């Protein structure tokens, strides 16, 4: 009988032990970081090392100290606070990035361990590495005056209304004089700004043209192509072609609110007009429904072709109500298989942009 009791006690202890270890393993005391990610922007290889600094505070009651800091690759070196951190004391992690010949965007992880956190906390150092090209003539093929660029147009990409988008563009000075930007850039729209780093680019040197695009100030949504004129201190003008797509920014929607927020419904998103005559316009109605409880607002409807005319019945739709979007396609001057896109921008925070494809074969 004693033997069975002893075995039972041992078995019970074995069952309790993993639970105790598991409870200990999830009790982590970490530093609270001012920011977990730092973007150091564009890094020219000839500029050498670039340093960034992370700050973390000990908000725990117990003392902490950093035991290890691991960098993801040999291109980053780290230095950190080695003192004991009492409650409310601040630690510093200095990270030096050494640019190499691998170009493009990067995101390097830095793992920080403390005596109270064996798993480690992850920090991110981001940026864009721009190595020295082997042949500047072939690298900067597009010339605007004495300024050389890699491409004939600057693709800013997706811009959201919550913060300006920064675009870094390599430029090279092929001229004999120093290049610098004029203080006043009167020809640039208010939703854009330009800066040069360094402020003066000497003969045979390169730099970074930093273009900022503010989607909120743009006051419109969709795809835009436009030419801006950048003024230099020597009174010359540098015309630059830019491309951007502006989207409205929405905060993530909790699952509990998915049926409450405005929700856009479209009766069709893939329309096949089949065979149409090049001499006859074709019209079709699309039903837009508000499937949410809050009011749906249509911000904008647009097409990728002037040959498509759009007419919206109403731009504000109450819950369970609907309106019509009529499009008229004019196939004049066209022949063969044809695809057109209609884009609907709304205040639906889950699907704020919807695309309707219109297909046809023009005879």
C-alpha positions in Angstrom: 0.0 0.0 0.0 2.9 2.4 0.9 4.4 1.6 -2.5 1.3 2.8 -4.4 1.1 5.9 -2.3 4.7 6.8 -3.0 4.3 6.2 -6.7 1.2 8.5 -6.7 3.1 11.3 -4.9 6.0 11.0 -7.4 3.5 11.1 -10.4 1.8 14.2 -8.9 5.1 16.0 -8.5 6.0 15.2 -12.1 2.7 16.7 -13.3 3.1 19.8 -11.2 6.8 20.4 -12.2 6.1 21.2 -16.0 3.4 23.6 -15.0 5.7 25.4 -12.6 8.5 25.6 -15.2 6.0 26.9 -17.8 4.8 29.6 -15.4 8.3 30.7 -14.8 9.2 30.7 -18.5 6.5 33.2 -19.4 7.4 35.7 -16.7 9.5 38.2 -18.6 10.7 41.5 -17.3 11.9 43.6 -20.2 12.9 47.2 -21.0 10.4 49.6 -22.4 11.8 51.1 -25.6 11.3 54.7 -26.7 11.1 53.2 -30.3 11.6 49.7 -31.5 12.4 50.6 -35.0 14.7 53.4 -36.4 14.9 54.3 -40.1 18.2 56.0 -40.9 17.1 56.8 -44.4 19.4 56.6 -47.4 23.0 55.7 -46.7 25.7 56.4 -49.3 28.6 54.0 -49.2 31.2 56.7 -49.5 29.7 58.4 -46.4 31.0 55.6 -44.1 29.3 54.4 -41.0 26.0 55.7 -39.8 25.0 55.5 -36.1 21.6 55.2 -34.5 20.8 55.0 -30.8 17.9 53.1 -29.0 16.8 54.1 -25.5 15.0 51.7 -23.1 13.8 52.4 -19.6 13.4 49.9 -16.8 9.8 50.2 -15.6 10.0 47.1 -13.4 10.4 47.1 -9.6 13.4 44.8 -9.9 16.8 45.8 -11.1 17.8 44.7 -14.7 21.1 44.6 -16.6 21.8 43.8 -20.2 23.6 40.5 -20.6 23.9 40.2 -24.4 23.2 42.2 -27.6 23.3 40.3 -30.9 23.4 42.0 -34.3 22.0 40.2 -37.3 25.0 40.6 -39.6 28.6 41.8 -39.6 27.6 45.1 -41.2 26.2 46.3 -37.8 28.3 46.9 -34.6 26.7 47.5 -31.2 27.6 49.1 -27.9 25.3 49.2 -24.9 24.9 50.2 -21.3 26.6 47.7 -19.0 25.6 49.2 -15.7 22.8 47.8 -13.5 19.5 49.5 -14.2 17.5 50.3 -11.1 13.8 51.0 -11.6 13.3 54.1 -13.9 16.9 54.0 -15.1 17.5 54.3 -18.9 19.7 52.1 -21.0 21.3 52.9 -24.4 22.0 50.7 -27.4 24.2 52.3 -30.0 24.2 50.6 -33.4 26.6 51.5 -36.2 25.7 50.4 -39.7 28.6 50.0 -42.2 27.4 50.2 -45.8 28.7 47.6 -48.2 28.2 46.8 -51.8 24.8 45.2 -51.3 22.3 47.9 -52.4 18.6 48.4 -51.6 16.4 48.5 -48.6 17.4 46.7 -45.4 16.0 45.9 -42.0 18.6 44.6 -39.5 17.5 42.9 -36.3 19.2 43.6 -32.9 18.4 41.1 -30.1 18.7 42.5 -26.6 18.8 40.1 -23.6 18.7 40.9 -19.9 19.1 39.0 -16.7 15.3 38.8 -16.5 14.6 37.9 -20.1 16.5 35.0 -21.7 14.4 35.1 -24.9 15.5 38.6 -25.9 13.8 41.7 -27.2 14.0 42.6 -30.9 14.9 46.1 -32.2 15.0 47.0 -35.9 17.4 49.2 -37.8 16.0 50.2 -41.3 17.2 52.2 -44.2 18.2 52.1 -47.9 21.8 51.3 -48.8 23.2 53.0 -51.9 26.6 51.5 -52.9 29.0 53.2 -55.2 28.3 52.2 -58.8 31.2 50.8 -60.9 30.4 53.0 -63.9 28.6 56.3 -63.2 27.8 56.9 -66.9 25.8 53.7 -67.2 24.4 54.0 -63.7 23.0 57.6 -64.1 21.8 57.4 -67.7 19.1 60.0 -67.4 20.5 63.5 -67.5 18.7 66.7 -66.7 21.2 69.5 -67.3 24.3 68.5 -65.2 22.3 66.3 -62.9 22.3 62.5 -63.5 19.6 60.2 -62.3 19.1 56.4 -62.6 15.6 56.7 -64.0 13.6 59.3 -66.0 10.8 59.4 -63.5 10.6 59.2 -59.7 8.1 56.6 -58.5 7.1 57.7 -55.0 4.8 54.7 -54.6 1.9 54.4 -52.2 1.3 57.5 -50.1 -1.1 57.4 -47.1 -2.8 60.4 -45.6 -1.6 59.8 -42.0 2.1 60.8 -42.7 4.2 62.1 -45.5 6.1 59.6 -47.7 9.8 60.1 -48.1 11.5 59.1 -51.3 15.3 59.0 -51.6 16.7 59.5 -55.1 20.4 59.2 -56.1 21.8 62.1 -58.1 25.2 62.6 -59.6 26.9 65.9 -60.6 28.3 65.6 -64.1 29.0 69.4 -64.3 32.0 71.5 -63.4 30.1 73.6 -60.8 28.7 72.7 -57.4 25.0 71.8 -57.3 22.7 73.1 -54.5 19.0 73.8 -54.1 17.6 77.3 -54.1 16.1 78.4 -50.8 12.7 79.1 -52.3 11.0 76.4 -54.3 8.0 78.3 -55.6 7.3 75.9 -58.5 6.8 72.9 -56.2 3.3 72.2 -55.0 2.6 72.7 -51.3 2.1 69.0 -50.7 5.7 68.3 -51.8 9.1 69.4 -50.5 12.7 68.7 -51.6 16.0 68.6 -49.8 19.5 67.7 -50.8 22.0 65.7 -48.8 24.7 66.9 -48.7 23.4 70.5 -49.2 26.2 71.0 -51.9 27.3 68.3 -54.3 30.7 69.0 -55.8 31.8 68.1 -59.3 32.0 64.3 -59.9 30.2 63.6 -56.6 26.8 62.2 -55.8 24.1 62.9 -53.2 20.6 62.2 -52.2 17.6 64.2 -53.4 14.9 63.7 -50.6 11.4 64.2 -51.9 8.6 64.3 -49.3 4.9 63.8 -50.4 2.1 64.7 -48.0 -1.0 62.8 -48.9 -3.2 64.8 -46.5 -2.2 68.1 -48.1 -2.7 66.6 -51.6 -6.5 66.6 -50.8 -7.2 64.0 -53.4 -7.0 60.2 -53.8 -5.8 57.9 -56.6 -2.9 57.8 -59.1 -1.1 61.0 -60.1 1.6 61.8 -62.6 3.0 65.3 -62.5 6.1 67.2 -63.3 7.7 69.4 -60.7 10.4 72.0 -61.3 13.3 72.1 -58.8 15.2 75.4 -58.6 18.9 75.5 -58.2 21.1 78.3 -56.8 22.5 79.0 -60.2 19.0 79.9 -61.3 18.6 76.8 -63.5 15.5 74.6 -63.3 15.5 70.8 -63.0 12.2 69.3 -64.3 11.4 66.0 -62.6 8.5 63.6 -63.4 6.9 62.0 -60.4 4.3 59.3 -59.9 2.4 58.5 -56.7 -0.8 56.7 -55.6 -2.6 58.4 -52.6 -4.7 56.3 -50.2 -6.7 57.4 -47.2 -5.4 55.9 -44.0 -7.6 54.0 -41.6 -6.9 52.6 -38.2 -7.3 48.8 -37.9 -10.9 47.8 -37.1 -11.6 45.6 -34.1 -13.5 42.4 -35.1 -16.4 43.6 -32.8 -16.8 46.7 -35.0 -16.7 45.0 -38.4 -20.5 45.1 -38.8 -20.8 48.6 -37.4 -18.4 50.5 -39.6 -19.4 51.5 -43.2 -19.1 48.5 -45.5 -19.3 48.9 -49.3 -20.9 46.3 -51.5 -20.7 46.2 -55.3 -23.2 44.3 -57.5 -20.4 43.5 -60.0 -16.7 43.8 -60.0 -15.9 41.8 -63.2 -18.0 43.0 -66.1 -17.7 41.5 -69.6 -19.4 43.6 -72.2 -18.5 41.0 -74.8 -18.5 42.3 -78.4 -19.2 46.0 -78.8 -19.2 48.2 -81.9 -16.5 50.9 -82.2 -19.2 53.3 -83.3 -21.6 52.9 -80.4 -21.2 53.9 -76.7 -22.1 51.2 -74.1 -23.6 52.0 -70.6 -24.0 49.8 -67.6 -25.3 50.4 -64.0 -23.4 49.1 -60.9 -25.3 49.0 -57.6 -23.4 50.3 -54.6 -24.8 49.1 -51.2 -23.9 50.1 -47.6 -23.8 46.8 -45.7 -22.6 48.5 -42.4 -24.5 50.4 -39.8 -22.7 53.7 -40.1 -23.0 56.0 -43.1 -21.0 55.1 -46.2 -19.3 58.0 -48.0 -18.0 57.6 -51.6 -14.9 59.7 -51.6 -14.2 59.4 -55.3 -14.8 57.3 -58.5 -12.3 57.3 -61.3 -11.2 55.4 -64.4 -7.9 54.7 -66.0 -9.2 56.0 -69.3 -10.9 59.2 -70.6 -13.0 56.9 -72.7 -15.0 55.9 -69.6 -17.6 58.4 -68.3 -18.8 58.0 -64.7 -22.0 59.2 -63.1 -22.6 58.5 -59.4 -26.2 58.7 -58.0 -25.3 59.8 -54.5 -22.0 60.0 -52.5 -23.6 59.4 -49.1 -25.4 56.1 -48.4 -27.2 55.2 -45.2 -27.2 51.7 -43.7 -28.9 49.1 -45.9 -29.4 51.7 -48.6 -28.0 51.8 -52.1 -27.1 54.0 -55.1 -26.2 53.5 -58.7 -22.9 54.1 -60.5 -23.4 54.4 -64.2 -20.4 54.1 -66.5 -20.4 54.8 -70.3 -17.7 53.3 -72.4 -16.9 55.0 -75.7 -14.9 52.5 -77.8 -14.3 54.9 -80.7 -10.9 54.4 -82.3 -10.3 51.1 -80.5 -10.1 47.6 -81.7 -9.7 44.1 -80.3 -9.6 43.0 -76.6 -10.0 45.9 -74.2 -9.8 46.1 -70.4 -10.7 49.2 -68.4 -10.6 49.8 -64.6 -13.0 51.8 -62.5 -11.8 52.6 -58.9 -14.1 53.4 -56.1 -12.7 55.2 -53.0 -14.9 55.2 -49.8 -14.7 55.5 -46.1 -15.1 51.7 -45.6 -12.1 51.2 -43.3 -11.8 47.5 -44.2 -11.9 47.8 -48.0 -11.5 51.6 -48.7 -10.5 51.0 -52.4 -12.5 48.7 -54.7 -11.7 48.1 -58.4 -14.1 47.1 -61.1 -12.8 45.5 -64.3 -14.7 46.2 -67.5 -13.8 43.8 -70.4 -14.9 44.0 -74.0 -14.0 43.0 -77.5 -14.3 46.0 -79.9 -15.3 45.3 -83.5 
